[in-house]
Amino acid sequence: RTRIVVTQPSIRLRKFDQVILVKDGAVVRSGTPAEVMESPEYMSLLATESEAHKVVLDPALELPDAGASKVQDRSMPEPTTANTLRDAEAQEYVSWDSVKWWMRAAGWGNLIFFFVMVIAQRMMTLKANLCLAVWVDAKTASTNVDDQHYMVMTAMYVCLFFICVCFVSYGSSRVSMSASTIMHSTVVYAILRAPIDRFFDKTPVGRLINRLSYDMRQVDDYIPMAGVAIVTFVLGVIVTQGFVLSAMPSEVVIAALPFYVAILLFMYLYRGTSVPLVFHTKFALSVLQDMQAMALNTAVSVRANGMTDNFMARYKRQVAIIIRCQYLCGYVCRAWVQSRVFLCLCVLTCLFALGGLYHRMPMGTLATVISLLFEQMVEFEMISVVFTSFLNILNALQRLTNYFRIPQEAAADLPGDPKIRLRAKFSRSAAPRLELRRGPEAEACLPPGSALKIGGKCGVPFVVCHNGVPVLKASDDNLCLEVLEGASMAELFPACDGLKHEKANYNIVAVNSVAKDAVAMAEELCNPPANLWLDMWHTNYTVGLPMVLDDLTAGYGRDVSVLNKVHIDIPGRCKVGFAGQTGCGKSTTLLCILRVLELRGGKITIGGFDISTLGLNTLRTMVGLVPQDPTVFQGTWRYNIDPFGEFPDGRIWEALHSVQLLPYIRTLPNGIETEITRDGGNISFGQRQLLSLARMVIRQPPVLLLDECTSSLDPSTQQVVQNTLLNEFPLSSIIAIAHRVETILDFDRIVVFSKGTVAEHGTVKEVMAIPHGIFRRMVEGAQGIKRACSE
């Protein structure tokens, strides 16, 4: 069998028969592995090994040759049995709680108005029929009858009937809009706030699609119409049968009671059979839509593995199940109940007609009774169809209201949440007039005898003055502009609404597209363009946010814990690399920091704040994530990098340049306004990873989490991205998960996980000095591959 493998440069290429080297969409080299791996094109893909990657070790700890290294076998953790997803949809019955919730959402005033109009509509129909019946009886008894009176009365009842029909339609729309709006908002909010491990990991995609499309449509569109039909029919039966029974002699009524009992029995049996069929239909439809979603996401794999016929056979079987259930419920069961109810109604009609003639009832009244019974027969044929639809609607209502009770994440915002950073944008006219003074002029602005130090790493000392009073200076590391004592950012920038009620001060870390250079930021601030954009950090946190993971214990759902008593201290602005075997708990730790997984034990503090006491919006604004599988939205490049329109264009272009996407963007016809298709179908996976990293470069989160975000990059691009991580996040604490150990050799600290615990931690030299250590063996393997490639 021919096998084609897409991969990055590796020693494993020597085991292939042919190697094809592709660059910029064209084949630049092909041949045997030996020929291609010795070519200059192949060597250009390999990252240049920097001096920082050469770890200095004691002579006694020098790494042995690759051929002599013996890595000990480590048994992988035993896989846990996955939780079986128990779907109880086929056993669910509509509860009164769901109906009561819908009635409250529809509004009691709207419902009362609607039902009153339905009753009035039915009463006008009955009044018109009674008027005709009395007219006929009067004409039979005497020829001297005022026909004009009866004509006016009949016309009046008909007009009132049409008025009631208009009010019924208006009431139906009010009920539908009120209930649908509240239900849709409640369901969507509940789903968006549902936890990943306890809901999304255990809920098939098809079920969610079915809930938010088919079920929601039924509740939106058909509850009012079906409700009108059901209520009209039920009230009509009560009113009509009440009139019929009151008009007939008592002997005839007693003889008719068994047939009414039989009709109720048939209706009960019909409901007991049709309801499970409706539930089974919905369950099968959820499975079918799950298969459709799977086909869209895995179409390439299905075709590549020759599974098309097998998939289509399963799909057809599922469609057949749905068709059989709908046919049994919509035709067979309905025909069964209709035939029996019609038979009972026919017997009742004959009984009432013969009984009325026997007891010499007035002909007009008897004719009205018989006509009403025939109308009931015709209405029942229609209402049996509506009743089947109504069962579907009630089932959809029950399934939607079940989502009101799904688990929810913690609150998005809490009153005591800290404000770590603020962003402000205002026009030049609203910005204060500031003046930059350097050297002796800057020192002359300071009060006599002031002990204030200016300058730091910025070279020539400077201050930013407002009306001759110094208000800003460079920080000691020249990365931001600090507020001088006695000055206030709220007074300096009154146009910033976010600063009006803030008592604490903030330091400026970026002005428009200028960052990481206090002098350049001061120049941009004193000579602003048409608009001024500021990025400000709280003065207490510009030195970085330290993190402490204290006895961390966590897991997924109800499974066994993945992390057990993990303890890690991370100083502010520290770059930490997580390493370890697959399944050892690295990604789980990142999910705990984001509170995607809630802790089972221990706590995590960021900047001294326990994250369990923070709102999720505040926490996830402080923490940024670049996942291994990046998310790309359908829209322009600009929208994907800055979806909320918070940043100036200069920041976007700087972010693209730092992740090496700028040359590619310049080749596009519309630049950053070029559209990206759904799921990033028109860009490569590596470009999606770079795009996800560009989002973080523009955001500059205080804490940055990287989950193997360079796995699909070639070595040269990976080296550039590595420099970006080291240089573009000067104020951030970085935690990076790496399977390529060379990507974290420049980091400040290394944490090695093993079976959910911290096995090794410390600086690179410290963990490399551990004899037979896990990280030491990982570096040994990586250097062995590089040595083999160079040979």
C-alpha positions in Angstrom: 0.0 0.0 0.0 1.3 3.5 -0.9 1.6 5.7 2.2 2.0 9.5 2.1 3.0 11.2 5.3 3.0 15.0 5.9 5.6 15.9 8.5 8.3 18.4 9.6 12.1 17.7 9.1 13.0 14.7 11.3 15.5 11.8 11.4 12.5 9.6 10.7 12.6 10.7 7.1 15.6 8.3 6.5 13.1 5.4 6.8 11.0 6.6 3.8 11.6 5.7 0.2 11.0 9.1 -1.3 11.0 12.6 0.2 9.4 15.6 -1.5 10.3 19.1 -0.2 7.6 21.8 -0.6 8.1 25.5 -0.1 5.7 28.3 -0.9 3.3 26.0 -2.7 5.9 24.5 -5.0 8.1 21.4 -5.0 11.7 22.6 -4.6 13.4 19.2 -4.1 12.6 15.5 -4.4 14.5 12.3 -4.3 15.8 9.7 -1.8 16.1 10.7 1.8 19.9 10.9 1.6 19.7 13.3 -1.4 17.1 15.6 0.0 18.4 15.7 3.6 21.8 16.8 2.3 20.4 19.6 0.0 20.7 23.3 0.9 16.9 23.6 0.6 16.4 21.1 3.4 19.1 22.6 5.6 17.5 26.0 5.3 14.4 24.6 7.0 16.3 23.6 10.1 16.5 26.2 12.8 19.8 27.7 13.6 20.9 26.4 17.0 21.6 29.4 19.2 24.1 29.5 21.9 21.4 29.7 24.4 20.4 26.2 23.5 23.8 24.8 24.5 23.3 23.8 28.1 26.5 24.0 30.1 26.9 20.9 32.3 29.6 19.6 34.6 32.0 17.2 33.0 30.6 14.4 35.1 27.1 15.1 33.8 28.0 15.2 30.1 25.4 13.6 27.9 26.5 10.2 26.4 26.3 9.4 22.7 22.9 8.9 21.2 23.7 5.3 20.4 24.7 4.5 24.0 21.7 6.2 25.6 19.3 3.9 27.2 15.9 5.4 28.1 14.2 3.4 30.7 10.7 2.1 29.8 8.0 3.9 31.8 4.6 2.3 32.0 1.8 4.5 30.9 -1.1 5.1 33.2 -3.9 2.6 32.8 -6.7 4.1 30.7 -9.8 4.9 32.6 -13.1 3.6 31.5 -15.1 6.4 29.8 -18.4 7.3 31.3 -21.3 5.8 29.4 -23.6 8.5 28.1 -27.0 7.6 29.3 -29.6 9.1 27.1 -33.0 8.9 28.8 -34.9 10.9 26.1 -37.1 8.0 25.2 -38.3 7.7 28.7 -39.0 11.4 29.3 -42.6 12.6 29.7 -43.8 16.1 29.6 -43.9 17.5 33.1 -46.2 20.1 34.4 -43.2 22.2 35.5 -42.3 22.7 31.9 -45.8 23.7 30.9 -46.0 26.1 33.9 -42.6 27.6 33.0 -43.8 28.2 29.4 -47.0 29.8 30.7 -45.1 32.1 33.0 -42.8 33.1 30.0 -45.8 33.7 27.8 -47.3 36.0 30.4 -50.4 35.4 32.4 -52.1 38.5 31.0 -51.4 37.4 27.5 -52.7 33.9 28.2 -55.9 35.1 29.9 -56.6 37.5 27.0 -56.0 34.7 24.5 -58.2 32.1 26.2 -61.0 34.7 26.7 -61.0 35.5 23.0 -60.9 31.8 22.0 -64.0 31.2 24.3 -65.7 34.2 22.9 -65.0 33.0 19.3 -66.6 29.7 20.1 -69.5 31.3 21.8 -70.2 33.5 18.8 -70.2 30.4 16.6 -72.7 28.7 18.9 -74.8 31.8 19.2 -75.1 32.1 15.4 -76.2 28.4 15.2 -78.7 28.8 18.0 -80.1 31.9 16.3 -80.6 30.0 13.1 -82.2 27.1 15.1 -84.6 29.4 16.9 -85.4 31.1 13.6 -86.3 27.7 12.0 -88.4 26.7 15.0 -90.3 30.0 14.8 -90.9 29.6 11.1 -92.2 26.1 11.7 -94.6 27.2 14.4 -95.9 30.3 12.7 -95.6 32.0 9.3 -95.9 35.4 10.9 -92.2 35.8 11.9 -90.1 39.0 11.8 -87.3 37.7 9.6 -85.4 41.0 9.6 -84.8 40.6 13.4 -83.3 37.2 13.0 -81.2 38.3 10.1 -79.8 41.2 12.0 -79.0 39.0 15.0 -77.3 36.4 12.8 -75.2 39.1 11.1 -74.3 40.6 14.4 -73.0 37.3 15.7 -71.0 36.7 12.5 -69.4 40.1 12.8 -68.5 39.5 16.4 -67.1 36.2 15.4 -64.7 37.8 12.9 -63.7 40.4 15.5 -62.9 37.6 17.9 -60.8 35.8 15.2 -58.7 39.0 14.9 -58.2 39.2 18.6 -57.3 35.5 18.8 -54.6 36.0 16.2 -53.3 39.1 18.1 -53.3 37.2 21.4 -51.5 34.2 19.8 -48.7 36.4 18.4 -48.3 38.1 21.8 -48.1 34.7 23.6 -45.6 33.3 21.0 -43.3 36.3 21.0 -43.1 36.6 24.7 -42.5 32.8 25.4 -40.1 32.3 22.5 -37.9 35.3 23.3 -37.5 34.3 26.9 -37.0 30.6 26.1 -34.4 31.2 23.4 -32.4 33.6 25.6 -32.6 31.2 28.6 -31.5 28.1 26.6 -28.7 29.8 24.8 -27.4 31.4 28.0 -27.5 28.1 29.8 -25.6 26.3 27.0 -22.9 29.0 26.7 -22.4 28.9 30.5 -22.2 25.1 30.7 -18.9 23.5 31.8 -16.8 21.8 29.2 -16.1 18.5 31.1 -19.6 18.0 32.5 -21.7 19.0 29.5 -19.9 19.6 26.2 -17.6 16.6 26.5 -20.7 14.3 27.1 -23.2 15.9 24.8 -23.2 14.9 21.1 -23.1 17.8 18.6 -26.2 16.4 16.9 -28.3 16.7 20.0 -27.3 20.4 20.4 -28.1 21.1 16.8 -31.5 19.4 17.2 -32.3 21.4 20.3 -31.5 24.8 18.9 -33.0 24.2 15.4 -35.8 21.7 15.2 -37.0 21.8 18.8 -36.7 25.6 19.0 -38.6 26.1 15.7 -41.4 23.9 16.9 -41.8 25.8 20.2 -41.5 29.2 18.4 -43.9 28.6 15.5 -46.3 25.8 16.4 -47.2 26.1 20.1 -49.6 29.0 19.4 -51.2 27.5 16.4 -51.5 24.0 17.9 -52.6 25.6 21.2 -55.3 27.5 19.4 -56.5 24.3 17.6 -56.4 22.2 20.8 -58.0 24.8 23.0 -60.6 25.6 20.4 -61.4 21.9 20.0 -61.5 21.1 23.7 -63.6 24.2 24.6 -65.8 23.5 21.5 -66.3 19.9 22.6 -67.2 21.0 26.2 -69.6 23.8 25.0 -71.1 21.8 22.2 -71.5 18.5 24.0 -72.8 20.5 27.0 -75.5 22.0 24.8 -76.2 18.6 23.1 -76.6 16.8 26.4 -78.7 19.6 27.9 -81.0 19.6 24.9 -81.5 15.8 24.7 -83.8 13.8 27.0 -82.2 12.2 30.1 -82.9 8.6 28.9 -80.9 9.3 25.7 -78.1 11.0 27.6 -77.7 7.9 29.9 -77.6 5.6 26.9 -74.9 7.7 25.3 -72.5 7.8 28.3 -70.8 4.4 27.5 -69.8 5.7 24.1 -68.2 8.8 25.6 -66.2 6.5 27.9 -65.1 4.4 24.9 -63.9 7.6 23.1 -61.9 8.7 26.1 -60.4 5.2 26.4 -59.3 5.2 22.7 -57.8 8.6 23.2 -55.8 7.4 26.2 -54.5 4.4 24.4 -53.6 6.6 21.4 -51.6 8.9 23.7 -49.8 6.0 25.4 -48.6 4.7 22.0 -47.8 7.9 20.2 -45.8 9.6 23.0 -43.0 7.0 23.1 -42.9 7.0 19.3 -42.5 10.8 19.3 -39.6 10.5 21.8 -38.0 7.8 19.8 -38.3 9.9 16.7 -36.5 12.8 18.4 -33.8 10.6 19.7 -33.2 9.1 16.2 -33.1 12.6 14.7 -30.5 13.7 17.2 -28.3 10.7 16.3 -28.8 11.5 12.6 -27.8 15.1 13.0 -24.7 14.0 15.0 -23.8 11.8 12.0 -24.2 14.8 9.7 -21.9 16.9 11.8 -19.4 14.1 12.0 -19.5 13.7 8.2 -18.8 17.4 7.7 -15.8 17.4 10.1 -14.3 14.0 9.0 -15.2 13.8 5.3 -11.6 13.5 4.3 -10.9 10.7 6.8 -14.1 8.8 5.8 -13.2 8.9 2.1 -9.5 8.2 2.6 -10.2 5.1 4.7 -12.8 3.8 2.2 -15.6 4.1 4.8 -18.1 5.9 2.5 -20.3 2.9 1.9 -20.3 1.8 5.5 -21.2 5.4 6.6 -24.0 5.7 4.1 -25.4 2.3 5.2 -25.5 3.5 8.8 -27.0 6.8 7.7 -29.7 5.1 5.7 -30.6 2.8 8.6 -31.0 5.9 10.9 -33.2 7.6 8.3 -35.3 4.4 8.0 -35.8 4.4 11.8 -37.0 8.0 11.7 -39.4 7.3 8.8 -40.8 4.2 10.4 -41.4 6.1 13.7 -43.1 9.0 11.9 -45.2 6.7 9.8 -46.4 4.7 12.8 -47.2 7.8 14.8 -48.6 10.0 12.1 -50.5 7.5 10.1 -51.0 4.0 11.6 -51.8 5.2 15.2 -53.9 8.1 14.0 -55.9 5.9 11.6 -56.5 3.4 14.4 -57.9 6.0 16.8 -59.8 7.9 14.1 -61.7 4.8 12.9 -62.8 3.9 16.4 -63.8 7.4 17.5 -65.6 7.9 14.2 -67.6 4.7 14.9 -68.5 5.9 18.3 -69.6 9.4 17.0 -71.7 7.8 14.3 -73.5 5.6 16.9 -74.0 8.7 19.0 -75.4 10.7 16.1 -77.9 7.9 15.2 -78.8 7.5 18.9 -79.5 11.3 19.3 -81.4 11.5 16.0 -83.7 8.5 16.9 -84.0 9.6 20.5 -85.0 13.2 19.5 -87.6 12.0 17.0 -89.0 9.5 19.6 -89.4 12.3 22.2 -90.7 14.7 19.6 -88.0 17.4 20.0 -88.4 20.7 18.0 -87.0 20.1 14.6 -84.8 23.2 14.6 -83.1 22.1 17.9 -82.7 18.5 16.7 -81.2 19.6 13.4 -78.8 21.8 15.2 -77.7 19.0 17.5 -77.2 16.6 14.5 -75.2 19.3 12.6 -73.0 20.0 15.6 -72.2 16.3 16.0 -71.2 16.0 12.3 -69.0 19.1 12.8 -67.4 17.3 15.7 -66.6 14.3 13.5 -64.9 16.6 10.9 -63.1 18.5 13.6 -61.8 15.3 15.2 -60.1 14.2 12.0 -58.3 17.5 11.9 -57.6 17.6 15.6 -56.0 14.1 15.6 -53.4 15.4 13.2 -52.9 18.5 15.4 -52.7 16.4 18.5 -49.8 14.4 17.0 -48.0 17.6 16.3 -48.8 18.9 19.7 -47.2 15.9 21.3 -44.0 16.7 19.3 -44.2 20.3 20.4 -44.6 19.3 24.1 -41.7 17.0 23.7 -39.6 19.8 22.2 -40.7 22.0 25.1 -39.6 19.4 27.6 -36.3 18.8 26.0 -35.6 22.6 25.9 -36.6 23.1 29.5 -34.3 20.3 30.5 -31.4 22.5 29.5 -32.4 25.0 32.1 -31.1 22.6 34.7 -27.7 21.7 33.2 -24.6 22.5 35.3 -23.3 26.1 35.0 -19.9 27.7 35.3 -19.2 30.2 38.0 -20.4 33.8 37.8 -18.9 35.9 35.0 -18.4 39.0 37.1 -18.2 39.6 40.8 -18.4 42.9 42.8 -14.9 42.5 44.2 -13.1 41.7 41.0 -9.8 43.7 40.6 -9.1 45.9 37.5 -5.7 44.8 36.4 -5.7 46.8 33.2 -7.7 49.5 31.3 -7.8 50.6 27.7 -8.9 54.0 26.5 -9.4 55.6 23.1 -10.2 59.3 22.5 -9.5 62.0 19.9 -6.6 64.4 19.9 -9.0 67.2 21.0 -9.9 65.3 24.1 -6.3 64.5 25.0 -4.3 66.8 27.3 -1.5 68.8 26.0 1.7 67.2 27.3 5.3 68.2 26.9 8.4 66.0 26.8 11.5 67.4 28.6 14.9 65.7 28.6 18.2 65.9 30.4 18.7 69.1 32.4 15.3 70.4 31.5 13.7 67.3 33.0 15.8 67.6 36.2 14.9 71.3 36.5 11.2 70.5 36.5 11.6 68.5 39.7 11.0 70.2 43.0 14.1 71.3 44.9 15.6 68.6 47.0 13.5 65.9 45.3 14.8 62.4 45.7 13.0 61.3 42.6 15.1 59.2 40.2 14.5 59.5 36.5 16.3 57.8 33.7 16.9 54.1 34.5 17.6 52.1 31.3 16.3 54.8 29.0 19.6 56.6 28.7 18.9 60.3 28.8 16.5 61.1 31.7 13.1 62.6 30.8 9.8 63.5 32.2 6.4 64.2 30.7 4.9 67.5 31.9 1.4 68.8 32.0 1.1 72.6 32.3 4.8 72.6 33.4 4.2 70.0 36.2 6.0 66.6 35.7 3.4 63.8 35.7 5.0 60.8 34.0 8.5 59.2 33.9 10.1 56.0 32.6 10.0 52.9 34.7 13.3 51.5 35.8 13.2 48.8 33.1 12.1 51.4 30.4 9.0 49.3 29.6 6.3 51.6 30.7 5.5 55.2 31.8 4.9 55.5 35.5 2.8 58.2 37.2 4.7 60.5 39.5 3.7 61.1 43.1 1.0 63.7 43.3 -0.3 63.1 39.8 -3.4 61.1 38.9 -4.3 59.3 35.7 -8.0 60.2 36.2 -7.1 63.9 36.3 -4.6 63.6 33.5 -7.0 61.9 31.1 -10.5 63.0 32.0 -11.9 61.7 28.7 -11.3 58.2 29.8 -14.5 56.9 31.4 -12.8 53.9 32.9 -10.6 56.1 35.1 -13.2 58.5 36.5 -14.1 56.4 39.5 -10.7 54.7 40.0 -8.8 55.7 43.1 -5.7 53.6 42.1 -3.2 54.8 39.5 -2.3 53.0 36.3 1.0 52.9 34.3 1.0 53.3 30.6 2.4 50.2 28.8 1.4 51.1 25.2 0.5 54.3 23.2 -1.1 53.5 19.9 1.2 51.0 18.2 4.3 51.9 20.4 5.2 49.6 23.3 8.2 48.3 25.2 10.0 51.7 24.9 9.2 54.4 27.4 10.9 57.1 25.4 9.0 56.3 22.2 5.7 56.1 24.1 6.4 59.5 25.6 7.1 61.0 22.2 3.9 59.5 20.8 1.9 60.7 23.8 3.2 64.3 23.4 2.7 64.3 19.7 -0.5 62.3 19.2 -2.1 61.6 15.8 -5.8 62.1 15.2 -6.7 59.5 17.8 -5.0 58.4 20.9 -5.1 54.8 22.2 -3.7 53.9 25.6 -3.1 50.5 27.3 -2.7 50.9 31.0 -1.8 48.4 33.8 -2.4 48.8 37.5 0.8 50.2 39.2 0.9 47.2 41.5 1.1 44.7 38.7 3.4 46.1 36.0 6.2 44.0 37.7 4.2 40.9 36.7 1.6 38.7 38.2 3.1 35.8 40.3 1.3 32.5 40.3 1.0 29.8 42.9 -0.5 26.4 42.3 -1.0 25.0 45.8 -1.7 21.3 46.1 -3.7 21.1 42.9 -6.1 18.2 42.5 -8.4 18.1 39.4 -10.0 15.7 36.9 -12.6 15.5 34.2 -16.3 14.9 35.1 -16.6 12.0 37.6 -13.4 10.3 36.4 -10.4 9.7 38.5 -8.2 12.8 39.3 -5.7 13.6 36.6 -3.7 16.0 38.8 -2.7 15.0 42.4 -1.2 17.5 44.9 0.6 19.6 42.3 2.5 22.5 43.8 4.3 25.1 41.6 5.5 28.7 42.3 5.9 31.0 39.3 7.3 34.5 39.9 6.0 37.5 37.9 7.3 37.8 34.3 8.8 34.3 34.6 8.8 32.0 31.6 8.1 28.4 32.6 8.1 25.3 30.4 6.0 22.3 31.1 7.3 19.0 29.8 6.4 15.3 30.2 4.9 12.3 28.5 1.5 12.4 26.9 -1.3 12.2 29.4 0.7 13.4 32.4 -1.5 16.4 33.2 0.2 19.4 31.4 -2.9 20.5 29.5 -5.1 19.8 32.4 -3.1 22.3 34.5 -3.8 25.0 31.9 -7.5 24.2 31.9 -7.5 24.6 35.7 -5.8 28.0 35.5 -8.6 29.1 33.1 -11.2 27.4 35.3 -12.5 25.4 32.4 -12.0 22.6 35.0 -12.9 23.4 38.5 -10.5 22.2 41.2 -11.3 19.2 43.4 -8.7 20.3 45.9 -6.1 23.0 46.5 -6.1 26.5 45.1 -4.5 28.7 42.4 -3.6 32.3 43.1 -2.6 34.9 40.4 -1.2 38.2 41.7 -2.3 37.2 45.2 -5.9 36.7 44.1 -7.5 33.2 44.6 -9.0 32.5 41.2 -12.0 30.8 42.8 -13.1 34.2 44.1 -12.8 36.0 40.8 -15.4 36.3 38.1 -14.7 34.3 35.0 -14.6 37.4 32.7 -12.0 39.0 35.0 -9.9 35.8 35.2 -10.0 35.0 31.4 -9.1 38.6 30.6 -6.0 38.3 32.8 -5.1 34.9 31.1 -4.5 34.3 27.4 -4.4 30.9 25.7 -2.8 29.8 22.4 -4.2 26.2 22.0 -2.7 23.4 20.0 -5.8 23.2 17.9 -6.4 26.9 17.1 -9.9 28.3 16.6 -10.4 30.5 13.4 -13.6 32.4 12.8 -15.2 33.0 9.5 -14.4 36.6 8.6 -11.4 38.8 7.7 -7.9 38.6 9.0 -8.5 41.8 10.9 -11.6 40.3 12.6 -9.8 37.2 13.5 -7.0 39.0 15.2 -9.1 41.8 16.8 -12.7 40.5 16.9 -14.0 43.3 19.2 -12.2 46.2 17.4 -10.3 47.2 20.5 -6.8 47.9 19.0 -5.4 50.4 16.4 -4.2 49.2 13.0 -0.6 49.7 14.0 -0.9 47.1 16.7 -2.4 44.6 14.3 0.4 45.1 11.8 3.1 44.8 14.5 1.5 41.5 15.7 1.5 40.1 12.2 5.1 41.1 11.7 6.2 39.5 15.0 4.7 36.1 14.0 6.0 36.1 10.5 2.6 36.4 8.8 3.2 39.9 7.3 4.9 38.7 4.1 2.0 36.4 3.5 -0.6 39.1 4.2 1.0 41.4 1.7 0.5 38.9 -1.0 -3.2 38.8 -0.4 -5.4 41.0 -2.7 -7.2 42.8 0.2 -4.5 42.5 2.8 -5.9 42.1 6.3 -9.4 42.6 4.9 -9.2 39.3 3.0 -11.8 36.8 4.1 -11.0 33.5 5.9 -13.5 30.7 5.2 -15.2 28.6 7.8 -12.8 26.8 10.2 -9.9 28.4 8.3 -10.3 26.2 5.2 -8.3 28.5 3.0 -5.2 28.7 5.2 -2.8 26.1 6.5 -2.8 24.6 10.0 0.5 26.3 10.8 -0.9 29.7 9.7 -3.8 29.1 12.0 -1.4 28.6 14.9 0.4 31.8 14.0 -2.9 33.7 13.8 -3.8 32.4 17.2 -0.4 33.6 18.6 -0.9 37.0 16.9 -4.1 37.5 19.0 -2.0 37.1 22.1 0.7 39.5 20.8 -1.8 42.2 20.3 -3.6 41.5 23.7 -0.5 41.2 25.8 -2.2 39.3 28.6 -0.6 39.3 32.1 -0.5 35.5 32.0 0.0 33.7 28.7 -0.6 29.9 28.3 0.8 28.1 25.3 -0.3 24.5 24.6 2.2 23.2 22.0 1.3 26.1 19.7 4.2 25.5 17.3 3.6 21.8 16.6 2.8 22.4 12.9 5.6 24.9 12.2 8.8 24.3 10.3 12.0 24.7 12.4 13.0 28.1 10.9 9.6 29.6 11.6 9.5 28.0 15.0 12.8 29.7 15.8 11.3 33.1 14.9 8.2 32.4 17.0 10.5 31.4 19.8 12.2 34.8 19.6 8.7 36.3 19.6 7.8 34.5 22.9 11.0 35.7 24.5 10.9 39.3 23.4 7.3 40.3 22.6 5.8 39.6 26.1 8.1 41.6 28.5 5.4 42.0 31.2 3.7 38.6 31.0 4.3 35.4 32.8 4.4 32.6 30.3 3.6 28.9 30.7 4.4 26.8 27.7 3.7 23.1 27.1 6.3 21.7 24.8 6.9 18.3 23.3 9.9 19.7 21.4 12.2 20.4 24.3 14.4 22.8 22.3 11.5 25.3 22.4 11.8 25.8 26.2 15.5 25.6 26.7 15.6 29.4 26.9 13.0 29.6 29.5 13.6 30.6 33.1 12.2 27.4 34.7 11.2 23.9 33.7 8.5 21.8 35.3 8.4 18.1 34.4 5.1 16.2 35.0 4.7 12.5 35.5 1.4 10.7 36.1 -0.3 13.8 37.4 2.4 15.0 39.8 5.5 17.3 39.5 8.5 15.0 39.1 11.1 17.6 38.4 11.3 21.4 38.6 13.9 24.1 38.6 16.1 26.0 36.1 17.3 24.2 32.9 20.7 23.5 34.5 19.1 22.2 37.7 16.8 19.7 36.0 19.5 18.7 33.5 21.8 17.9 36.4 19.4 15.2 37.7 20.9 11.8 36.9 18.6 9.7 34.7 16.0 12.5 34.9 13.0 12.6 32.6 13.9 16.0 31.1 17.6 15.0 30.7 16.5 12.0 28.6 14.1 14.1 26.5 17.0 16.5 25.7 19.2 13.6 25.0 16.8 12.2 22.5 16.4 15.6 20.8 20.1 16.1 20.5 20.5 12.6 19.1 18.1 13.4 16.3 19.9 16.7 15.5 23.3 14.9 15.5 21.9 12.2 13.1 20.5 14.9 10.8 23.8 16.8 10.7 25.6 13.5 9.8 
